[in-house]
Every structure is written in structure tokens, then in C-alpha cells.
């Protein structure tokens, strides 16, 4: 009775990491928008920070999909003398800048936060102001693969080291209803032949375990089964987005029930 008088819960979208797998977030955003599910804030880790920021500044899922389907891993390759990373990360930053269109935190139509990790102190860092492009680059910088990013004197790397699905951060920022999107990891069995595969497999194993514990803190989890699509399979973007769409559609009844809409 009098449900119309109930105050709607504030919805925070917690987008997990996953590199190429993370483009599946685009399909989720498209469904939430179509079904008129409110999003009051977005918190993102790694690829979740990039997709989340793009959506927060007003870039549509269709525009993101067009970009994702023409992207290739070669656009990230800028080898450097490996002191802290195999890749310099300048091309990564250029790709982020291109998608975000040089926007800033002040341009966000939906409040947005990017999550990084201070590799020197193990501290989780939440960015809601400052240089958004640099923050996203840091959030996407796998340790050992990309050079870390120094912001305000802190040496920052991928937020997924501590927050692969940033549900805890969403709660800390005042979320009343946490809608988490978990794209999972692609742990493979087989011989490891180089340092890149070694680092990547380490992330997969650790990330898969982290997701199990962090997703449970959400009010609702959209878990996307991406099968053997791995973190560098940017050529599978369309398939990943379709799987994100399917997973979100399956959870819409529960979300609407929870939010009484």
C-alpha cells in the first residue's frame, strides 16, 4: 500500500575489470537504458572504468560498440625498455582519450569513480576528481604489462588487484542498491611459453578468486558467461557485447522487482 510514496533506492553500477572481456559491459548498459533502469552512480575498475566513464559522459552504447568492433590489440602495443612494464602505456592513454573525447570528471552526467591500486602501499585509490584520463589509464594498467602511472606522487596500477568487481567501493560511496557486472576471467590450461602469458594467467587465477568474494556484496549481480573469450580477444567484441546483452536481459525481472519499478 502506498508504494508510490516509497523513496527509490539509489542505484550504483559496479563494473568489473576484464580488458577485452569488459566490452560486454556495453551490452549491459544498452539493456539497462532500454528498460529504464535508473543509474545514479557508476564505479569502475580497469575496463569497467573506461566503459563506465564513457557512459557517464554521455557516449551511447551504440557509439561504444562501433568503437569496440573496430579496435584491435595492436593499438595498445608500444614496447619499451622493461623497467616497470613491457608496454609504455602511451597508446593505451591515447585510446582512452579518443573514446572519452577528452572529457573530464566535471563533464560526467552521472557521478563516476575510477578505482586504482597504489602498488607501493597496497592502498586502494578512488578517483572522482583530477585527470580522469590518467586515472582510467592507471585503472587499466596491468602490473608488469603496462608502465604504472604516477598521480599525486602515488604509483598506480590496475584497480582489479584489490577490487576486481568494485562492490565494496560502491558501498563506501553511499550506494543503496549495488548492481554489479562480473565479466569473469578466462583461466586456461596449457603450457606457458612467455612472460606475457605468465603475467596474464596469474591475473586470471587471482581475479577469478577475487570475483567470488567481491560479487556477493552486491544486491544483484549480472554474471556474464564469456566462455573462452580471453582478455586480449578484442576481435570478439561483438560476441562479448551480445553475451552481455543476454545476461542483463535475464536479470531485468529481478532488478525491477528489487527496485519496485
C-alpha positions in Angstrom: 0.0 0.0 0.0 1.2 3.5 -0.9 4.2 2.0 -2.7 4.3 5.2 -4.8 5.4 7.1 -1.7 8.4 4.9 -1.1 11.7 6.6 -1.8 13.6 4.9 -4.7 16.9 3.3 -3.7 19.9 4.9 -5.3 21.5 2.5 -7.8 25.2 2.3 -8.2 26.6 0.3 -11.1 29.8 -1.6 -10.2 31.6 -2.5 -13.4 34.4 -5.1 -13.0 37.6 -5.4 -15.0 38.3 -7.8 -17.8 40.1 -5.9 -20.7 38.6 -7.3 -23.9 36.0 -9.3 -21.9 35.0 -6.0 -20.4 33.4 -4.7 -23.6 30.4 -7.0 -22.6 29.5 -4.1 -20.2 28.3 -2.2 -23.3 25.5 -4.8 -23.8 24.5 -4.5 -20.2 24.3 -0.7 -20.4 22.2 -0.9 -23.5 19.6 -3.2 -21.8 19.5 -1.0 -18.6 18.9 2.1 -20.7 16.2 0.4 -22.8 14.4 -0.9 -19.7 14.7 2.4 -18.0 16.7 1.1 -15.0 18.0 4.2 -13.2 21.7 4.5 -12.7 22.6 7.1 -10.1 26.4 6.4 -10.0 29.0 4.3 -11.7 32.1 2.8 -10.1 34.5 1.1 -12.5 37.7 -1.0 -12.3 40.0 -1.4 -15.3 37.9 -1.8 -18.5 34.9 -1.2 -16.3 36.3 2.2 -15.5 36.7 3.0 -19.2 33.2 1.8 -20.3 31.7 3.4 -17.1 33.4 6.8 -17.8 32.3 6.8 -21.4 28.7 6.2 -20.4 28.9 8.7 -17.6 29.9 11.5 -20.0 27.2 10.7 -22.4 28.7 8.3 -25.0 25.9 5.9 -26.1 26.2 2.1 -26.1 25.9 2.2 -29.9 28.8 4.6 -30.2 30.9 2.5 -27.8 30.1 -0.7 -29.8 31.1 0.9 -33.1 34.4 1.8 -31.5 34.9 -1.6 -29.8 34.2 -3.5 -33.0 37.0 -1.7 -34.9 39.5 -1.8 -32.1 42.5 -4.2 -32.1 45.1 -5.1 -29.5 47.8 -3.7 -31.9 46.5 -0.2 -30.9 48.0 -0.8 -27.4 51.4 -2.1 -28.4 54.2 0.4 -27.6 57.0 -1.8 -26.3 59.5 -0.1 -24.0 62.7 -1.0 -22.1 61.1 -3.1 -19.4 61.9 -1.4 -16.1 58.3 -1.4 -14.7 56.3 -2.7 -17.7 56.6 -4.3 -21.1 54.5 -1.6 -22.7 54.9 2.2 -22.2 51.1 2.8 -22.0 51.1 5.9 -24.1 49.0 4.2 -26.8 46.6 2.9 -24.1 46.1 6.5 -22.9 45.6 7.7 -26.5 42.9 5.1 -27.0 41.2 6.2 -23.8 41.4 9.8 -24.7 39.9 9.1 -28.1 36.9 7.2 -26.7 36.2 9.6 -23.8 36.7 12.6 -26.2 38.9 14.5 -23.8 36.1 14.7 -21.2 36.7 15.2 -17.5 35.1 14.3 -14.2 33.2 17.6 -14.4 31.7 16.5 -17.7 30.0 13.4 -16.2 26.3 13.4 -16.4 26.2 10.5 -14.0 28.6 10.7 -11.0 31.6 8.4 -11.8 34.5 6.9 -9.8 37.5 5.0 -11.1 39.4 2.6 -8.9 43.2 2.1 -8.9 45.7 0.5 -6.7 48.8 2.1 -5.2 51.4 -0.6 -5.9 53.8 0.8 -3.3 51.4 0.7 -0.4 48.6 -1.7 -1.5 46.2 1.1 -0.9 43.0 1.3 -3.0 42.5 4.7 -4.5 39.1 6.1 -5.6 39.2 8.9 -8.2 36.3 11.3 -8.5 38.3 14.4 -9.5 41.6 15.3 -11.2 42.8 14.0 -14.5 40.1 11.4 -15.5 42.1 10.1 -18.5 45.2 9.4 -16.4 43.0 7.8 -13.7 41.4 5.4 -16.2 44.8 4.6 -17.7 46.1 3.7 -14.3 43.0 1.6 -13.6 43.6 -0.3 -16.8 47.4 -0.8 -16.3 48.1 -4.4 -15.6 51.3 -4.5 -13.4 54.2 -5.8 -15.4 52.4 -5.4 -18.8 51.9 -1.6 -18.8 54.0 1.0 -17.1 52.4 2.3 -13.9 51.0 5.8 -13.7 52.1 8.3 -11.1 49.3 10.6 -9.9 49.8 13.0 -6.9 53.0 11.2 -6.0 51.4 7.7 -5.9 52.5 4.9 -8.2 49.2 3.5 -9.5 48.2 0.3 -11.4 45.1 -1.7 -12.2 42.3 -1.3 -9.7 41.5 -5.0 -10.1 44.4 -6.1 -7.9 42.2 -5.4 -4.9 38.8 -4.6 -6.4 38.1 -6.8 -9.5 34.4 -6.0 -9.0 34.3 -2.8 -7.0 31.2 -3.5 -4.8 33.0 -2.5 -1.6 33.9 0.9 -3.1 30.3 1.4 -4.3 29.1 0.8 -0.7 31.6 3.1 0.7 30.4 5.8 -1.7 26.9 5.5 -0.3 25.2 3.0 -2.7 21.8 1.8 -1.5 21.5 -0.8 -4.3 24.6 -2.2 -5.8 24.2 -3.7 -9.3 27.4 -5.4 -10.1 28.5 -6.6 -13.5 31.0 -9.5 -13.4 32.6 -10.5 -16.8 34.7 -13.1 -15.2 38.2 -14.3 -16.1 39.5 -16.8 -18.6 41.7 -19.2 -16.8 43.3 -21.5 -19.4 45.0 -24.9 -19.0 48.1 -25.5 -21.1 51.8 -24.7 -21.4 53.0 -21.2 -20.5 55.6 -20.1 -23.2 56.4 -16.4 -22.4 56.4 -13.7 -19.8 53.2 -12.2 -21.2 51.3 -15.4 -20.8 52.7 -15.9 -17.4 51.5 -12.5 -16.1 48.2 -12.8 -17.9 47.5 -16.3 -16.4 48.4 -15.0 -12.9 45.8 -12.3 -13.3 43.2 -14.8 -14.4 43.7 -17.1 -11.5 43.7 -14.3 -8.9 40.9 -12.4 -10.5 38.6 -15.4 -10.6 39.0 -15.9 -6.9 38.6 -12.2 -6.0 35.3 -12.1 -8.0 33.8 -14.9 -6.0 34.2 -12.9 -2.8 33.5 -9.4 -4.0 30.4 -10.1 -6.1 28.5 -11.4 -3.1 28.4 -7.9 -1.6 26.2 -6.7 -4.4 22.4 -6.6 -4.2 22.2 -8.0 -7.7 25.0 -9.5 -9.9 24.9 -9.7 -13.7 27.3 -12.6 -14.3 28.3 -12.8 -17.9 29.4 -16.2 -19.3 32.0 -15.3 -21.9 33.4 -18.8 -22.3 36.9 -18.8 -23.9 36.9 -15.1 -24.9 40.1 -14.0 -23.2 41.4 -10.7 -22.1 43.1 -9.9 -25.4 40.4 -11.1 -27.7 39.3 -7.7 -29.0 38.3 -9.3 -32.2 35.4 -11.0 -30.3 33.9 -7.6 -29.2 30.5 -8.1 -30.9 30.1 -11.6 -29.4 31.0 -10.3 -25.9 28.5 -7.4 -26.2 25.8 -9.8 -27.3 26.5 -12.1 -24.3 26.4 -9.0 -22.0 23.0 -8.1 -23.5 21.7 -11.7 -22.9 22.9 -11.8 -19.3 21.4 -8.4 -18.5 18.0 -9.3 -20.0 17.9 -12.4 -17.8 18.3 -10.3 -14.7 15.9 -7.5 -15.6 12.9 -9.1 -13.8 14.8 -9.3 -10.5 16.2 -5.8 -10.8 12.7 -4.3 -11.4 11.3 -6.3 -8.5 14.1 -5.2 -6.2 13.6 -1.5 -7.2 9.8 -1.7 -7.4 9.7 -0.4 -10.9 
